[in-house]
Amino acid sequence: MLEFFGRFHPVFVHLPIGILLLACICILLSLKQKFANLKHAIPLMLLLGALSAIVSCVTGYLLANGGDYDGNLVSNHQWMGISVAVLSIILWAIYKKVKSKGILAAIATILVVLISITGHLGGSLTHGSDYLTAPLKSDGAKNGAAIPPIPNVQEAFVYQNAIQPLLKSRCYSCHGSEKQKGKLRLDQEEYILKGGEDGHTVVKGKADESELIKRILLPLNDEDHMAPKEKPQLSTNEIALLKWWINNGADFKKKFKDLPQGDDIKPVLASLQKGEDATAEIKNNDIPTKEISAADDKALKKLADAGVTIVPVAQNTNYLSANFVNVQVMGKDILDLLKSIDKQLLWLKLENAKVNDQTLTAIKNCKNLSRLNLNNTQITDTGLVALKDLDQLQSLSLVGTKVTLKGIDQLKKLKNLKFLYLYQTKITKADLAAIKKLLPKTNLDTGNYKIPTLSQDTTVFKAP
């Protein structure tokens, strides 16, 4: 019950901030003759501000005792809040008795400073101690990514260079040294393995049984979804990286080169080396400005249970990204669920060997779809007919499929298509000119890149 009342602290705490700041401003203004009439209202404002400050101190104390907060930051915030309450009471008590304008102005100025510091410390508890300074740091990742670029990813340490920065960016504000929501800390190895009040956060070798992954994959509107919907969400690549790390033992000491690397994780590692999302060719400003209603939570839950990774494409939007890489069974029920989110689906990764021409009929009405990945699937020219009316499609990846020029000819109505990936398909070099005529505004990527050797490169010879 005490913790329940403590949770009203964020409601009450804004009262003394507003009322006392207004009172202090009025005190300073009333020092001038033309604002002298304000003096009559100041005692009432000081009294209301002092009372609300006391209530805020009590509820704040109860909230801090709930166990979600720890460290010196809580103590500093607490004593600064008490100082605000005490000084406001003193100022109320002496306001009419003190005739010196200088003393009143000095006390009002000190109170403004105390309120500002207390508010900042409270904000730091809620949003993280570096909430204000984070945008000013120059060593962060590009494009808003949580993980800074890793120039030589294979020689980097998985946890130190990738997982820890990801957790720091997305999780520490609620699960760090200063705040432990659900009694969970994610800032040190021992705490990560210990878990929180709801079970083991990380189950080594079993990502799908790890509470961390379960919470991330919950529907955005679920109150247990991590991160909270008002905060930056993990991208598809970041989720894939976490699952790969956990499935390979959640080791805190190994390098990337020491862990198995399947075809599904290689593009993610490549994006880490570039310092950007592997799908960053289309920026967030290409997200439709027209908002839509949220997808059905029950459908999202069923898709997640089937192994589909679904996350919002950006903060504060109902548009979704879906990844079918880990789906084991591609049955009719899954395809019907996919149809139920056709309006919200913006990015779709169907990179799964079980995907065939019949699968594509389920997405023919996904009119907002802008990115589609069909790499290494069983689709043929026949299946591409289902894509011909997807007017908003901007990126289509057909790597490792059996499509030919005949299939690409069916896509000529896609005037917004910017990127088409054709590596290891049945498209020949002779076909490229014809495709360019069909899709003159589309960038064709045929893969098979060759990295030139530069004069400053170092060549290392190893004995056989």
C-alpha positions, 0 to 999 in steps of 0.5 A: 500500500505504501508503494502504491502511494509512492507511485503518485510522486510523479503526479505531485512533484510538478506542483511545487515546481510550478507553484514555487517557481511562479512564487519566486518570479513574483517575488523578484518582480514585486521588487519593482513598484509597478508589480507591487500588487503581486505581493498579496498573492505571494504568501498563498503561492508559497504556502501551497508550494510548501505543502505540495513540496512536503507531499512530494517528499513523502511520496518520493520517499515511499517510491524510493523504498520500493526497491527500483532505485539505488545509488547516490543519485537517489540520496542527492535527489531526496535531500535536495527535495527536502531542502526545497520543502524546508526553504519554501516553508521558511520563506513563507514564514518570514515573507511578511516579516522581512523588509529587506528586498535584497534578502527576499531576492536572495532566498528566492534565487536560492530556491529557484536553483534548488528546484532546478537541481532537484528537478534535474536529479529527478529527471536523471533517475527517470531517464538516466544520468546522461539524459541531457548530455547524451546528444552532445557526445561525439563518440556515439553511433551514427544514424541514431544506432545504439552500437558505435561502428566496429571497424574490425568486427571479427577481432572485437569482443561481442559483449564489450563492443556490441552487447554492452553498448546496446544495453546501455543505450536501450536498457540502462535508464530503467535497469542500470545502477541508478534504477532497477525496474522489476529489481533487474540490473543489466549493467554488469555480468553478475546482475544480467545472469542473476535476473530480476523478479520475473525469472532468468533474464538470460538463459544461456543457449536458449534465447527463446526462453530468456525473459529479455527476448520474450519481453522485447518480442511482446506487442508494443502496447503490452505493459511488459514490452521492453523497451517501453513504447515511449522510448527508442525501440530495438531494431530488427538487427539489434534483436537478432544480435542479442538472440545470436549472442544468447543462443551461443552461450551469452559469453562475456569474454569471447570475440566475434570470430570465436562464435559460429556465424550462420548466413542469417547473422552475417549481414548484421555483423556487416552492418556493425562494421559499417556503423549503420543498420543493414537496411539503412538505405531507406531512412526513417523520413520515408515512413508514411506521415499518415498514421494508422491504427494499432495492429491487433494485439492478439494477432501480434502475440500469435505471430510472436509465439510462432517465431516472427520478430515484430517491432515498430519501425520507429518510435511513436508509430504503429507501422511495423517491421516483421522478420520470419527468419526464425519461423519453423512452420509456414502454414496457412494460419501464419499467413492469415495472421500476416494478412491481419496486419497488412495495413501496419506492415511497412518492412518485411523480411521473409528470408526463410527457405519455407517461403514460396510463391503461395506465401506471397499471395498473403502480402499482395494487399500490404499496400504500405510495404516499402521494404521486402526481403525474399533472400534464399527463398523458393519463389519464382517468377510466378510468385512475383505477380503478387508484388505488382500492385505494391506501389509503395515498395522501395527496396526489394531483395531477391538474392539467392532466388530463381527469378529471371528477367520474365519475373522482373518484367512484372514489376515495371509498375513499381515506380517507387522502387529504389533498390533491387538486389539480384545477386545469385539469381537467374538474371544474366549480365545481358538482362541488366540493360533490359531491367534498366529500361523497365526500371530506370529509377532503380539502383540494381545491385548484383553483388559479387563485390571485389575490394581493391588493394590499396598501397597502404594496406598491410599484407600478412603471410601465414605459414601453411 
